[in-house]
Amino acid sequence: MSLGRSNGRIGDPEVIVNFNDGFAYSKGKMEEVFRSGLLDRQPTKPTKEITLAKREDVDLIVHEFEIPRAQAEKALIEKGGDLEQALRALIKS
């Protein structure tokens, strides 16, 4: 019996694609996802909080404090988009 391209798996005829890292797409699992309607759902809209952090303000904080962009955005969102309050909070922390 030849194992071929099955990554050493025996009796796995429904595998569509095998990858070198050991992961595989399975026909049965993919059919489950399609039947469940997961792919038919509308994408969720981003929350309005994200718009509170202006790009220029985030860039300023990232440049001046040398912190990750996500941390700068979080600080601005927590302070309602107020740059001055966000800067003060970052200085105190």
MDAnalysis code that builds the backbone (N, CA, C; Angstrom):
import MDAnalysis as mda
import numpy as np

u = mda.Universe.empty(279, n_residues=93, atom_resindex=np.repeat(np.arange(93), 3), trajectory=True)
u.add_TopologyAttr("name", ["N", "CA", "C"] * 93)
u.add_TopologyAttr("resid", np.arange(1, 94))
u.add_TopologyAttr("resname", ["MET", "SER", "LEU", "GLY", "ARG", "SER", "ASN", "GLY", "ARG", "ILE", "GLY", "ASP", "PRO", "GLU", "VAL", "ILE", "VAL", "ASN", "PHE", "ASN", "ASP", "GLY", "PHE", "ALA", "TYR", "SER", "LYS", "GLY", "LYS", "MET", "GLU", "GLU", "VAL", "PHE", "ARG", "SER", "GLY", "LEU", "LEU", "ASP", "ARG", "GLN", "PRO", "THR", "LYS", "PRO", "THR", "LYS", "GLU", "ILE", "THR", "LEU", "ALA", "LYS", "ARG", "GLU", "ASP", "VAL", "ASP", "LEU", "ILE", "VAL", "HIS", "GLU", "PHE", "GLU", "ILE", "PRO", "ARG", "ALA", "GLN", "ALA", "GLU", "LYS", "ALA", "LEU", "ILE", "GLU", "LYS", "GLY", "GLY", "ASP", "LEU", "GLU", "GLN", "ALA", "LEU", "ARG", "ALA", "LEU", "ILE", "LYS", "SER"])
u.atoms.positions = np.array([
    [0.846, -1.183, 0.000],
    [0.000, 0.000, 0.000],
    [0.886, 1.239, 0.000],
    [0.545, 2.192, -0.830],
    [1.329, 3.416, -0.951],
    [0.651, 4.539, -0.174],
    [1.429, 5.224, 0.652],
    [0.865, 6.332, 1.412],
    [0.734, 7.577, 0.556],
    [1.532, 7.678, -0.498],
    [1.425, 8.815, -1.424],
    [1.587, 10.147, -0.723],
    [0.681, 11.055, -0.981],
    [0.759, 12.410, -0.437],
    [-0.158, 12.580, 0.761],
    [-0.357, 11.555, 1.530],
    [-1.298, 11.637, 2.640],
    [-0.641, 11.982, 3.966],
    [0.642, 12.373, 3.951],
    [1.356, 12.730, 5.180],
    [1.336, 11.603, 6.202],
    [1.338, 10.356, 5.715],
    [1.374, 9.225, 6.625],
    [0.033, 8.833, 7.184],
    [-1.025, 9.469, 6.775],
    [-2.357, 9.147, 7.275],
    [-2.946, 8.025, 6.436],
    [-3.512, 7.076, 7.111],
    [-4.136, 5.952, 6.418],
    [-5.639, 6.058, 6.614],
    [-6.390, 5.819, 5.551],
    [-7.836, 5.818, 5.658],
    [-8.429, 7.200, 5.797],
    [-7.858, 8.179, 5.156],
    [-8.366, 9.543, 5.226],
    [-8.727, 10.014, 3.819],
    [-9.708, 9.361, 3.154],
    [-9.967, 9.658, 1.744],
    [-10.628, 11.005, 1.487],
    [-11.164, 11.633, 2.513],
    [-11.873, 12.875, 2.268],
    [-10.988, 14.117, 2.382],
    [-9.714, 13.955, 2.672],
    [-8.808, 15.095, 2.783],
    [-8.604, 15.686, 1.398],
    [-8.828, 16.983, 1.278],
    [-8.700, 17.670, 0.000],
    [-7.272, 18.124, -0.227],
    [-6.675, 18.768, 0.772],
    [-5.319, 19.300, 0.649],
    [-4.563, 19.032, 1.940],
    [-3.334, 18.566, 1.822],
    [-2.438, 18.407, 2.970],
    [-1.329, 19.437, 2.852],
    [-0.966, 20.035, 3.969],
    [0.110, 21.016, 3.981],
    [1.314, 20.441, 4.703],
    [2.493, 20.992, 4.437],
    [3.726, 20.490, 5.028],
    [3.745, 20.586, 6.546],
    [3.012, 21.540, 7.116],
    [3.030, 21.699, 8.569],
    [2.056, 20.754, 9.269],
    [1.397, 19.866, 8.504],
    [0.514, 18.880, 9.110],
    [-0.959, 19.238, 9.070],
    [-1.313, 20.460, 8.721],
    [-2.708, 20.850, 8.638],
    [-3.287, 20.375, 7.312],
    [-4.604, 20.180, 7.276],
    [-5.248, 19.714, 6.055],
    [-6.668, 20.269, 5.991],
    [-7.161, 20.468, 4.774],
    [-8.565, 20.806, 4.567],
    [-9.317, 19.507, 4.368],
    [-10.339, 19.294, 5.144],
    [-11.126, 18.083, 5.067],
    [-12.461, 18.401, 4.410],
    [-12.882, 17.560, 3.480],
    [-14.137, 17.766, 2.767],
    [-15.317, 17.829, 3.741],
    [-15.357, 16.913, 4.690],
    [-16.466, 16.878, 5.650],
    [-16.532, 18.128, 6.512],
    [-15.383, 18.593, 6.976],
    [-15.359, 19.788, 7.825],
    [-15.738, 21.036, 7.034],
    [-15.292, 21.107, 5.783],
    [-15.649, 22.264, 4.966],
    [-17.147, 22.264, 4.668],
    [-17.724, 21.094, 4.421],
    [-19.167, 21.020, 4.178],
    [-19.944, 21.457, 5.411],
    [-19.457, 21.101, 6.602],
    [-20.103, 21.529, 7.850],
    [-20.162, 23.048, 7.940],
    [-19.069, 23.706, 7.605],
    [-19.007, 25.167, 7.674],
    [-20.009, 25.781, 6.712],
    [-20.082, 25.242, 5.505],
    [-21.037, 25.777, 4.529],
    [-22.477, 25.537, 4.970],
    [-22.750, 24.356, 5.529],
    [-24.117, 24.056, 5.971],
    [-24.508, 24.891, 7.179],
    [-23.566, 25.214, 8.028],
    [-23.880, 25.948, 9.250],
    [-24.290, 27.393, 8.969],
    [-23.979, 27.881, 7.776],
    [-24.325, 29.254, 7.441],
    [-23.312, 30.262, 7.938],
    [-22.203, 29.795, 8.451],
    [-21.179, 30.684, 8.984],
    [-20.708, 31.678, 7.935],
    [-20.568, 31.213, 6.705],
    [-20.076, 32.089, 5.646],
    [-21.169, 32.999, 5.092],
    [-22.436, 32.717, 5.419],
    [-23.542, 33.539, 4.928],
    [-23.820, 34.746, 5.816],
    [-23.252, 34.768, 6.999],
    [-23.502, 35.867, 7.942],
    [-22.880, 37.155, 7.436],
    [-23.521, 38.245, 7.755],
    [-23.002, 39.561, 7.389],
    [-21.810, 39.888, 8.281],
    [-20.782, 40.492, 7.723],
    [-19.644, 40.874, 8.564],
    [-20.072, 41.911, 9.594],
    [-19.469, 41.840, 10.762],
    [-19.816, 42.798, 11.809],
    [-19.192, 44.147, 11.491],
    [-19.905, 45.175, 11.833],
    [-19.408, 46.533, 11.603],
    [-18.478, 46.922, 12.740],
    [-17.405, 47.632, 12.434],
    [-16.515, 48.068, 13.516],
    [-17.245, 49.026, 14.445],
    [-16.846, 49.000, 15.699],
    [-17.491, 49.883, 16.663],
    [-17.086, 51.326, 16.396],
    [-17.891, 52.244, 16.888],
    [-17.611, 53.661, 16.669],
    [-16.420, 54.131, 17.492],
    [-16.036, 53.351, 18.503],
    [-14.912, 53.748, 19.350],
    [-13.629, 53.877, 18.550],
    [-13.487, 53.062, 17.542],
    [-12.264, 53.077, 16.751],
    [-12.090, 54.423, 16.053],
    [-13.177, 55.050, 15.669],
    [-13.089, 56.321, 14.976],
    [-12.680, 57.463, 15.910],
    [-12.728, 57.237, 17.212],
    [-12.352, 58.287, 18.155],
    [-10.851, 58.581, 18.103],
    [-10.065, 57.596, 17.728],
    [-8.616, 57.772, 17.679],
    [-8.219, 58.274, 16.295],
    [-7.856, 59.548, 16.215],
    [-7.431, 60.117, 14.937],
    [-6.054, 59.593, 14.578],
    [-5.846, 59.369, 13.310],
    [-4.581, 58.805, 12.844],
    [-3.388, 59.691, 13.225],
    [-3.554, 60.995, 13.086],
    [-2.457, 61.913, 13.407],
    [-2.096, 61.827, 14.889],
    [-3.127, 61.729, 15.736],
    [-2.888, 61.634, 17.174],
    [-2.173, 60.334, 17.526],
    [-2.615, 59.238, 16.895],
    [-1.977, 57.942, 17.142],
    [-0.522, 57.986, 16.700],
    [-0.276, 58.549, 15.517],
    [1.094, 58.661, 15.010],
    [1.973, 59.471, 15.958],
    [1.436, 60.554, 16.499],
    [2.192, 61.391, 17.433],
    [2.585, 60.600, 18.678],
    [1.617, 59.888, 19.238],
    [1.888, 59.117, 20.456],
    [2.905, 58.016, 20.177],
    [2.729, 57.307, 19.073],
    [3.658, 56.216, 18.728],
    [5.072, 56.763, 18.565],
    [5.194, 57.905, 17.891],
    [6.519, 58.490, 17.645],
    [7.160, 59.015, 18.933],
    [6.406, 59.721, 19.726],
    [6.964, 60.349, 20.924],
    [7.252, 59.356, 22.051],
    [6.343, 58.396, 22.244],
    [6.494, 57.468, 23.363],
    [7.159, 56.155, 22.950],
    [7.315, 55.961, 21.661],
    [7.893, 54.730, 21.126],
    [7.184, 53.504, 21.701],
    [5.859, 53.503, 21.569],
    [5.035, 52.395, 22.024],
    [4.314, 51.807, 20.813],
    [3.784, 50.592, 20.945],
    [3.047, 49.988, 19.827],
    [1.798, 50.790, 19.469],
    [1.444, 50.745, 18.212],
    [0.288, 51.473, 17.699],
    [-0.997, 51.078, 18.445],
    [-1.149, 49.800, 18.743],
    [-2.348, 49.323, 19.436],
    [-2.473, 49.960, 20.816],
    [-1.357, 50.111, 21.503],
    [-1.378, 50.723, 22.839],
    [-1.751, 52.204, 22.742],
    [-1.248, 52.875, 21.717],
    [-1.571, 54.293, 21.533],
    [-3.058, 54.458, 21.211],
    [-3.582, 53.595, 20.352],
    [-5.009, 53.661, 20.012],
    [-5.863, 53.397, 21.239],
    [-5.466, 52.420, 22.040],
    [-6.220, 52.091, 23.250],
    [-6.260, 53.277, 24.207],
    [-5.125, 53.938, 24.375],
    [-5.067, 55.093, 25.274],
    [-5.996, 56.200, 24.789],
    [-6.000, 56.453, 23.492],
    [-6.880, 57.488, 22.944],
    [-8.353, 57.113, 23.083],
    [-8.675, 55.865, 22.821],
    [-10.070, 55.425, 22.921],
    [-10.565, 55.530, 24.358],
    [-9.712, 55.119, 25.309],
    [-10.097, 55.188, 26.723],
    [-10.371, 56.620, 27.164],
    [-9.700, 57.579, 26.552],
    [-9.885, 58.988, 26.925],
    [-10.817, 59.712, 25.958],
    [-11.597, 58.964, 25.205],
    [-12.610, 59.572, 24.340],
    [-12.027, 60.359, 23.181],
    [-10.816, 60.035, 22.775],
    [-10.198, 60.727, 21.651],
    [-9.478, 62.009, 22.032],
    [-9.444, 62.333, 23.310],
    [-8.787, 63.558, 23.773],
    [-7.287, 63.304, 23.873],
    [-6.520, 63.925, 22.990],
    [-5.082, 63.714, 22.922],
    [-4.383, 64.118, 24.216],
    [-4.755, 65.257, 24.752],
    [-4.097, 65.749, 25.971],
    [-4.284, 64.786, 27.133],
    [-5.511, 64.306, 27.335],
    [-5.763, 63.364, 28.425],
    [-5.042, 62.043, 28.202],
    [-4.976, 61.591, 26.958],
    [-4.274, 60.343, 26.640],
    [-2.787, 60.479, 26.941],
    [-2.211, 61.632, 26.587],
    [-0.790, 61.864, 26.863],
    [-0.522, 61.869, 28.364],
    [-1.391, 62.544, 29.111],
    [-1.221, 62.590, 30.573],
    [-1.317, 61.182, 31.184],
    [-2.268, 60.385, 30.683],
    [-2.435, 59.034, 31.209],
    [-1.203, 58.178, 30.900],
    [-0.633, 58.359, 29.734],
    [0.551, 57.571, 29.372],
    [1.781, 58.005, 30.179],
    [1.856, 59.278, 30.496],
    [2.972, 59.762, 31.301],
    [2.886, 59.195, 32.718],
    [1.679, 59.144, 33.269],
    [1.492, 58.655, 34.627],
    [1.694, 57.150, 34.754],
    [1.500, 56.424, 33.658],
    [1.598, 54.950, 33.756],
    [3.006, 54.445, 33.609],
])
